[in-house]
Structure formats: structure tokens, C-alpha cells
């Protein structure tokens, strides 16, 4: 994930980030299903989505620890 993307995420509120992580998790579920059914071989996309979720949740934890 690029540093610019992380900077964009840090500007958002914790609630926005939680909603974003939920939508990314849904995309991840669809990609996993497509991978198992043989429709796609998007392992790289799955990895990048997992990393994005991890970054988002890390930022949310930082916000919560500051309170």
C-alpha cells in the first residue's frame, strides 16, 4: 500500500474507516468465493485487500488508544 493511500486513510474518522473495512471484507469474500469456484486467479488481489484491511484496523486502534 502506498504512503499516499495511508495518509488519505488517516484523515478519515474511525467510523468511516470501520465502514470502509466492512466493504473491503465483502469484496474479499467475493474474491475468495470466485477463487474457489475457479472463476478467477486473483491471489494478488486477495493479498492486497488483506493488507489494506490490516492497515485500516491499525489506524482505528490508534484512534481508540488516543481517547
N, C-alpha and C positions, 0 to 999 in steps of 0.2 A: 504494500500500500504506500502510495506516495505521501510525502510530508504535507503537500498542499491539501490533500484529502483529510488528513488528520487535523489540520488547522481548521478546516471547514466544520469538522465534527465538534471540535472544542467550542465553537461559537454557539452551537445549539444547546437547548436546555436538556435536562435529564429526561423529561417526559417525551420530548421529541426523539431523543436517542433510543428510548425504550420502544417507541412505536416503529422506528426505523429497524431496530434489531428484530422485531417480530416479523416485519415484512420480509426481511432478508432470510429469516428462518423458514418462512413459507417457500421462498424461491429455492432454498437449499433442499427442502423436502421434495419439491417437484423435480429438481435435478437428480436427486438420489433415485427417485422412482423411475425416471427416464433412463438412468444408467442401468438399473437392474432389469428393466424391460428391454434393453438393447436399442433404445431409440437414439441415444447419444453416448459419446465417449468423452464427456466434458469433465474429466477428473481435475483438470487445471482450474476450471470454474468453481468446482466444489471446494477446492483448497483455498481459493481466494475469498470465497464467501465466508468460510470458517474463520479465516484470519480477520476479515472485516468485522465479523460479529465479536471476536475477541477484543479487538481494538475499541469497539463501541462500548462493550461491557466494562472494559478497563476505565474508560473515561467516566462512565456512570458511577463506578465505585469511587473514583477520585472526587467527584462532585459530592457523593454521600459522605465521604470521610471529612470533607471540609465543613460540613454542617455541624 
